[in-house]
Amino acid sequence: MKKAHMIRQVLVELNPYVTNSEIKDFCIAEYDFKPTSQQIYEAIGSETDRQAERYNGRELQDVKKLCRRTFHGDYNRLFGAVRLVVSNAS
């Protein structure tokens, strides 16, 4: 099996939004090779593009509006607030 096919198989085995480091870990565990970032990019595209497919434009605009209105455009404070809420949700 070619390395590019192995990398694509990770998306099937795990999920389409897997991070590059998770891909590397899976390939090491399952296929005994560590793909480079370039190999991952060539086989399945960039991590940012895969993550962006989770959200539609309307949702992203709503987050942008919330950040401007509530946190005065400070995305670091918004990120911290979301992390705090998520950690307390369990």
Long-range contacts (C-beta under 8 A, 24 or more apart in sequence): 1-31, 3-33, 3-35, 3-39, 3-43, 4-39, 4-42, 4-43, 6-30, 6-31, 6-33, 6-35, 7-35, 7-39, 7-40, 7-43, 7-44, 8-43, 8-44, 11-44, 16-50, 16-53, 17-50, 17-51, 17-53, 17-54, 18-50, 19-47, 20-47
